[in-house]
Amino acid sequence: MSAQEEILSDGRFSCVARDPRFWEMPEKERKVKIDKRFRAMFHDKKFKLRYTVDKRGRPVNYTSTENLRKFYALSESDSDLSESDSKELVVKKKKKKKAKGREGDS
């Protein structure tokens, strides 16, 4: 028998398998729902930090935005809005760059 089966067959620990306090949390409920007021934290530069090493000194290449996406989720109605807003933000940035380029040529 494996160690897990041995533990569950023991009378002292058999209630652990049936007790909901010890069940793993569903993936859907793990993330905290964020409404539209706070959706800027997913794409705003103020919330973005670039990490080069982790807490133990090993080299990594990720940003704090990835951590935000890991722990927070936009609410269902706002997730559609955030996708369209992020696309609009990219379009606006492109327009600004083109406008700056045209002003510099004059």
Phi and psi restraints in degrees (value plus and minus 20) as a CYANA .aco file:
   2 SER   PHI     -96.7   -56.7
   2 SER   PSI     146.1   186.1
   3 ALA   PHI     -83.1   -43.1
   3 ALA   PSI     -58.2   -18.2
   4 GLN   PHI     -83.8   -43.8
   4 GLN   PSI     -66.3   -26.3
   5 GLU   PHI     -85.2   -45.2
   5 GLU   PSI     -57.1   -17.1
   6 GLU   PHI     -83.9   -43.9
   6 GLU   PSI     -60.4   -20.4
   7 ILE   PHI     -87.7   -47.7
   7 ILE   PSI     -63.4   -23.4
   8 LEU   PHI     -89.3   -49.3
   8 LEU   PSI     -48.5    -8.5
   9 SER   PHI     -96.8   -56.8
   9 SER   PSI     -39.5     0.5
  10 ASP   PHI     -88.7   -48.7
  10 ASP   PSI     110.9   150.9
  11 GLY   PHI     -81.0   -41.0
  11 GLY   PSI     -49.7    -9.7
  12 ARG   PHI     -90.0   -50.0
  12 ARG   PSI     -47.8    -7.8
  13 PHE   PHI    -134.2   -94.2
  13 PHE   PSI     -13.7    26.3
  14 SER   PHI     -86.6   -46.6
  14 SER   PSI     -46.0    -6.0
  15 CYS   PHI     -92.7   -52.7
  15 CYS   PSI     -36.5     3.5
  16 VAL   PHI     -83.3   -43.3
  16 VAL   PSI     -57.8   -17.8
  17 ALA   PHI     -89.3   -49.3
  17 ALA   PSI     -48.4    -8.4
  18 ARG   PHI    -117.0   -77.0
  18 ARG   PSI     -33.7     6.3
  19 ASP   PHI    -103.2   -63.2
  19 ASP   PSI     101.7   141.7
  20 PRO   PHI     -84.9   -44.9
  20 PRO   PSI     -38.3     1.7
  21 ARG   PHI     -85.0   -45.0
  21 ARG   PSI     -43.7    -3.7
  22 PHE   PHI    -122.6   -82.6
  22 PHE   PSI     -18.7    21.3
  23 TRP   PHI     -93.2   -53.2
  23 TRP   PSI     133.7   173.7
  24 GLU   PHI     -95.6   -55.6
  24 GLU   PSI     121.2   161.2
  25 MET   PHI     -89.9   -49.9
  25 MET   PSI     115.6   155.6
  26 PRO   PHI     -82.6   -42.6
  26 PRO   PSI     128.0   168.0
  27 GLU   PHI     -77.7   -37.7
  27 GLU   PSI     -56.6   -16.6
  28 LYS   PHI     -86.6   -46.6
  28 LYS   PSI     -51.3   -11.3
  29 GLU   PHI    -113.7   -73.7
  29 GLU   PSI     -25.0    15.0
  30 ARG   PHI     -89.7   -49.7
  30 ARG   PSI     -59.2   -19.2
  31 LYS   PHI    -105.6   -65.6
  31 LYS   PSI     123.9   163.9
  32 VAL   PHI    -102.1   -62.1
  32 VAL   PSI     113.9   153.9
  33 LYS   PHI     -99.9   -59.9
  33 LYS   PSI     110.7   150.7
  34 ILE   PHI    -132.7   -92.7
  34 ILE   PSI     113.1   153.1
  35 ASP   PHI    -110.7   -70.7
  35 ASP   PSI    -197.4  -157.4
  36 LYS   PHI     -85.3   -45.3
  36 LYS   PSI     -40.5    -0.5
  37 ARG   PHI     -84.8   -44.8
  37 ARG   PSI     -49.3    -9.3
  38 PHE   PHI    -130.6   -90.6
  38 PHE   PSI      -8.8    31.2
  39 ARG   PHI     -89.9   -49.9
  39 ARG   PSI     -36.5     3.5
  40 ALA   PHI     -84.6   -44.6
  40 ALA   PSI     -43.9    -3.9
  41 MET   PHI     -86.8   -46.8
  41 MET   PSI     -35.0     5.0
  42 PHE   PHI    -103.0   -63.0
  42 PHE   PSI     -40.7    -0.7
  43 HIS   PHI    -151.9  -111.9
  43 HIS   PSI     -20.6    19.4
  44 ASP   PHI    -100.9   -60.9
  44 ASP   PSI     120.5   160.5
  45 LYS   PHI     -87.8   -47.8
  45 LYS   PSI     -44.3    -4.3
  46 LYS   PHI     -84.5   -44.5
  46 LYS   PSI     -47.9    -7.9
  47 PHE   PHI    -114.8   -74.8
  47 PHE   PSI     -22.8    17.2
  48 LYS   PHI    -119.5   -79.5
  48 LYS   PSI      99.9   139.9
  49 LEU   PHI    -139.0   -99.0
  49 LEU   PSI     123.2   163.2
  50 ARG   PHI    -126.0   -86.0
  50 ARG   PSI     103.1   143.1
  51 TYR   PHI    -119.9   -79.9
  51 TYR   PSI     118.2   158.2
  52 THR   PHI    -130.2   -90.2
  52 THR   PSI     -44.7    -4.7
  53 VAL   PHI    -154.3  -114.3
  53 VAL   PSI     131.5   171.5
  54 ASP   PHI    -106.9   -66.9
  54 ASP   PSI    -193.6  -153.6
  55 LYS   PHI     -87.8   -47.8
  55 LYS   PSI     -34.2     5.8
  56 ARG   PHI    -124.0   -84.0
  56 ARG   PSI     -14.7    25.3
  57 GLY   PHI      70.7   110.7
  57 GLY   PSI     -16.8    23.2
  58 ARG   PHI     -99.6   -59.6
  58 ARG   PSI     121.5   161.5
  59 PRO   PHI     -89.3   -49.3
  59 PRO   PSI     114.0   154.0
  60 VAL   PHI    -157.6  -117.6
  60 VAL   PSI     145.7   185.7
  61 ASN   PHI    -159.1  -119.1
  61 ASN   PSI      60.5   100.5
  62 TYR   PHI    -168.5  -128.5
  62 TYR   PSI     150.5   190.5
  63 THR   PHI    -138.3   -98.3
  63 THR   PSI     146.2   186.2
  64 SER   PHI     -87.9   -47.9
  64 SER   PSI     -42.6    -2.6
  65 THR   PHI     -81.7   -41.7
  65 THR   PSI     -56.1   -16.1
  66 GLU   PHI     -84.2   -44.2
  66 GLU   PSI     -58.2   -18.2
  67 ASN   PHI     -85.9   -45.9
  67 ASN   PSI     -59.0   -19.0
  68 LEU   PHI     -81.6   -41.6
  68 LEU   PSI     -63.3   -23.3
  69 ARG   PHI     -86.5   -46.5
  69 ARG   PSI     -46.9    -6.9
  70 LYS   PHI     -91.6   -51.6
  70 LYS   PSI     -59.0   -19.0
  71 PHE   PHI    -122.1   -82.1
  71 PHE   PSI     -40.0     0.0
  72 TYR   PHI    -141.3  -101.3
  72 TYR   PSI     128.6   168.6
  73 ALA   PHI    -154.3  -114.3
  73 ALA   PSI     120.8   160.8
  74 LEU   PHI     -90.8   -50.8
  74 LEU   PSI     126.7   166.7
  75 SER   PHI     -84.8   -44.8
  75 SER   PSI     139.7   179.7
  76 GLU   PHI     -74.0   -34.0
  76 GLU   PSI     -66.6   -26.6
  77 SER   PHI     -90.3   -50.3
  77 SER   PSI     -50.0   -10.0
  78 ASP   PHI    -104.9   -64.9
  78 ASP   PSI     -41.5    -1.5
  79 SER   PHI     -85.2   -45.2
  79 SER   PSI     -56.7   -16.7
  80 ASP   PHI     -85.9   -45.9
  80 ASP   PSI     -60.1   -20.1
  81 LEU   PHI     -85.5   -45.5
  81 LEU   PSI     -60.8   -20.8
  82 SER   PHI     -87.0   -47.0
  82 SER   PSI     -57.3   -17.3
  83 GLU   PHI     -84.2   -44.2
  83 GLU   PSI     -63.1   -23.1
  84 SER   PHI     -89.8   -49.8
  84 SER   PSI     -56.6   -16.6
  85 ASP   PHI     -85.6   -45.6
  85 ASP   PSI     -60.4   -20.4
  86 SER   PHI     -86.3   -46.3
  86 SER   PSI     -56.4   -16.4
  87 LYS   PHI     -85.7   -45.7
  87 LYS   PSI     -61.3   -21.3
  88 GLU   PHI     -84.6   -44.6
  88 GLU   PSI     -58.4   -18.4
  89 LEU   PHI     -82.2   -42.2
  89 LEU   PSI     -61.7   -21.7
  90 VAL   PHI     -85.0   -45.0
  90 VAL   PSI     -61.9   -21.9
  91 VAL   PHI     -84.0   -44.0
  91 VAL   PSI     -62.7   -22.7
  92 LYS   PHI     -82.5   -42.5
  92 LYS   PSI     -60.8   -20.8
  93 LYS   PHI     -83.5   -43.5
  93 LYS   PSI     -60.7   -20.7
  94 LYS   PHI     -83.9   -43.9
  94 LYS   PSI     -60.9   -20.9
  95 LYS   PHI     -84.7   -44.7
  95 LYS   PSI     -59.9   -19.9
  96 LYS   PHI     -84.1   -44.1
  96 LYS   PSI     -61.9   -21.9
  97 LYS   PHI     -83.5   -43.5
  97 LYS   PSI     -61.4   -21.4
  98 LYS   PHI     -85.1   -45.1
  98 LYS   PSI     -61.1   -21.1
  99 ALA   PHI     -85.4   -45.4
  99 ALA   PSI     -60.2   -20.2
 100 LYS   PHI     -85.4   -45.4
 100 LYS   PSI     -58.7   -18.7
 101 GLY   PHI     -84.6   -44.6
 101 GLY   PSI     -58.9   -18.9
 102 ARG   PHI     -90.0   -50.0
 102 ARG   PSI     -58.4   -18.4
 103 GLU   PHI     -87.2   -47.2
 103 GLU   PSI     -57.2   -17.2
 104 GLY   PHI     -88.5   -48.5
 104 GLY   PSI     -48.4    -8.4
 105 ASP   PHI     -94.4   -54.4
 105 ASP   PSI     -46.7    -6.7
